[in-house]
Amino acid sequence: MGSVNSVCAFATVSLVVDSASIQAYAELTDDFNPIHIDPVFAATTPMGGVIAHGTMSICLIWQMLQKNLGADVFKSPTLDVRFLKPVREGEVLTAGGSPNASAPGLFDVWVRGTDGGDRIVGTLRLPENAPAALIERADK
């Protein structure tokens, strides 16, 4: 994955991950796995406590991309990410990214925690038939 270019970096979006947001996400997705919503159960697992749904962090990437590139970003992109570290209740997540200098329509994306460490890293590739205006807007 390429490095983030601070000159061309996208505007970031953030989310406070608290029990209310985790519960709301569980209800939205119908994912009531106790690792996400039951502190007593979660404490007995290798995670040692409640962790947020991984897809909650992915949604933050999509919000950041929409904020920077508009709704056209949702027309058949390819998102390739790696989950590096679980997200804990009480963290503030920040999603950001930047154009990757190696190819038009390729972007480095990330989600970072309160400590500044990566929780998710990856790339987004726009399809070859993406509107030219989207690619131009993204590469600025």
C-alpha positions in Angstrom: 0.0 0.0 0.0 1.3 3.4 -0.8 2.0 6.1 1.7 -0.4 8.9 2.5 0.5 12.0 0.7 -0.3 14.9 3.1 -0.5 17.4 0.2 -3.3 15.5 -1.5 -4.9 13.9 1.6 -8.7 13.7 1.8 -10.7 15.4 4.5 -11.2 12.9 7.3 -14.3 11.8 9.1 -14.5 10.6 12.7 -16.7 8.6 15.0 -16.8 8.1 18.7 -17.2 4.4 19.3 -19.3 4.1 22.5 -21.8 1.5 23.7 -24.7 3.4 22.1 -23.1 3.5 18.7 -22.2 -0.2 18.9 -25.7 -1.1 20.0 -27.3 1.0 17.2 -25.0 -0.7 14.7 -25.9 -4.1 16.0 -29.6 -3.3 15.5 -29.0 -1.8 12.1 -27.2 -5.0 10.9 -29.0 -7.5 13.0 -25.6 -8.6 14.3 -25.9 -9.3 18.0 -22.8 -11.3 18.5 -22.0 -11.0 22.2 -18.4 -10.0 21.5 -19.9 -6.7 20.4 -22.7 -6.1 22.9 -22.1 -8.1 26.1 -19.3 -6.8 28.3 -19.4 -9.8 30.7 -19.2 -12.3 27.8 -16.6 -10.3 25.9 -14.3 -10.1 28.9 -14.0 -13.9 28.8 -12.8 -14.0 25.2 -9.3 -13.6 23.9 -10.3 -10.0 23.0 -10.7 -9.3 26.7 -13.6 -7.0 26.2 -16.2 -5.5 23.8 -15.0 -4.8 20.3 -16.9 -2.9 17.6 -18.2 -4.5 14.5 -15.5 -4.5 11.8 -17.9 -3.3 9.2 -18.6 -0.2 11.3 -15.1 0.9 10.5 -15.6 0.1 6.8 -18.7 2.3 6.8 -16.5 5.2 8.1 -14.3 4.7 5.0 -17.3 4.9 2.8 -18.5 8.1 4.5 -15.0 9.7 4.1 -15.0 8.7 0.4 -18.5 10.1 -0.2 -17.5 13.3 1.6 -14.5 13.8 -0.7 -15.6 12.3 -4.0 -19.4 12.5 -4.0 -22.0 9.8 -4.7 -20.3 8.7 -7.9 -17.7 6.9 -5.8 -20.3 4.1 -5.2 -20.5 3.1 -8.8 -18.7 -0.3 -8.8 -15.5 0.5 -6.9 -13.3 -2.2 -5.5 -12.4 -1.9 -1.8 -9.5 -4.1 -0.6 -8.7 -3.7 3.1 -7.0 -5.5 6.0 -8.2 -5.4 9.5 -5.1 -4.8 11.7 -6.4 -4.3 15.2 -9.8 -4.5 16.9 -11.7 -1.3 17.7 -12.4 -0.9 21.4 -15.4 0.8 23.0 -14.3 4.4 23.9 -12.1 4.9 20.9 -12.4 7.8 18.5 -12.0 6.4 14.9 -10.8 8.6 12.1 -11.0 7.5 8.4 -8.9 9.2 5.7 -7.0 8.5 2.6 -5.3 10.0 -0.4 -4.8 9.3 -4.1 -2.2 6.7 -4.8 0.5 8.2 -7.1 1.0 4.9 -8.8 -2.3 4.9 -10.8 -5.2 7.1 -11.6 -8.3 6.0 -9.8 -6.4 4.2 -7.0 -6.6 5.5 -3.5 -5.0 4.5 -0.2 -7.5 4.4 2.6 -7.3 3.9 6.4 -9.0 4.0 9.7 -7.0 5.0 12.8 -7.8 4.8 16.4 -7.4 7.3 19.3 -3.7 6.3 19.6 -3.1 7.2 15.9 -2.5 3.5 15.1 -4.0 1.9 12.0 -7.1 -0.3 12.6 -7.8 -0.8 8.9 -5.6 -0.1 5.8 -6.3 -0.7 2.2 -7.0 0.6 -1.3 -10.0 1.7 -3.3 -9.9 1.3 -7.0 -12.4 3.1 -9.2 -13.6 1.1 -12.2 -12.0 1.9 -15.6 -15.3 3.3 -16.8 -15.6 5.7 -13.9 -16.7 9.2 -14.9 -13.7 11.3 -15.9 -14.9 14.1 -13.6 -14.7 11.7 -10.6 -11.1 10.7 -11.4 -10.1 14.4 -11.9 -11.8 15.4 -8.6 -10.1 12.6 -6.8 -6.6 13.3 -8.1 -6.6 16.9 -6.9 
